[in-house]
Amino acid sequence: MSTIYIITDFGKLNKKGETLQLCHSDGTISIIFPYKTEQLVVIGNIEITGRAFKLLMHYKIETIFLNKNGRFNGKLVFQEGKNVFLRQKQYKLLEDEDFKLRFTRSVIKAKLKNQLTFMQRIKRERRINIKLDSTINKMKDNVESAIESEGLDCYVGYLHSIDYGRKSLTFDLMEEYRTPIADTLTAACFNLGILDMDDFNEVVFGKNNDDLPLELIQDENKESILVEEKKGVLLTKEGLKKVIAQFEKKLDTGYYYPVLEKSITYKAIIREQVKHFKRMIMGEEQSYKPLIIK
C-alpha cells in the first residue's frame, strides 16, 4: 500500500472500471489503482467526479487536500474513534498538572537533545532556514493518522494548549520528529544538491490569490480578513516533487528503535510511539519516552 501524490491545478480525476484516472491538461492520463493505495494527497486544485469519490470511499482511501504551497485544506477519513473510555482518560488528564508537566518535560528534553545532536553533526556548516510547508504538513498527517488510528483525540494535547480547531496532540507528538525528519531532510536537500535556485519562485500573495500563507485576523463573526499583500518564496511544481520524493524516502529509512530492539522505518516508529503514548494514557506505562536520535 502506498501514498499517491497528485500535483496539478488543471487535472480531472475520473473512475474507469475499478481504477482512478487522472486526466492532465495536455491530454495524458495517469492510472491509480485503489487496491494498492493507502493514501491520496492532492496538492493544488483538481476536479474530482462523484463516481471517483465513491471509489475512494469504497476503498476507504484517506484523501488529503493541500493548496499549492502546502497549506492544509481538508481531508476524507473513514475511521471514527469508538473507544470513549480512552478519550475520557485523555480529557481527565487535562486537569492533571503533574502529568502535563512530566509529559511536557520529556517532550521538550527529547527535542533539545535531538537538536543538539543535529547541530553537532553539521558542526560549523552554515544552516539554511527554509520553510517547506508541504513537508511539515505531510509529517503532521502521518502523525495525525497514527493518532486517529489508535482512537485518540487529536485535539487534546498537553504541551500545546487546547483551542478551538487546534489539533494540539498532533503538535505535541510531532516535536520529537522535527529534527530527525524535517531538519535533516531540509539540510540534505541543499547539501546534496537536490534543490537549487531554479526550484523556487517568488510570488505575491494578495486578495485575489488562492495560496494564502498570510497573517489573517478574525472579526467577531469568525470571518477571515486579509491584512495586506505580501511577498513569499514557494517551491515550484518540480521542486515540490523533489521534496516529496525525498520525504517519502526518509520515512521509509530504517532507524534503530530501542523499544523493539531492531531497526524499523520512521513511518513505523511514528505509529509505535503513538501506541506507546496510548498505553501511557491508559496507565499501562508510567511515562512517555520520546524518540531520541544518536
Summary of the structure (lengths in Angstrom):
residues: 294
radius of gyration: 20.4
end to end distance: 30.2
largest distance: 60.4
contacts: 827
relative contact order: 0.12
helix: 42%
strand: 22%
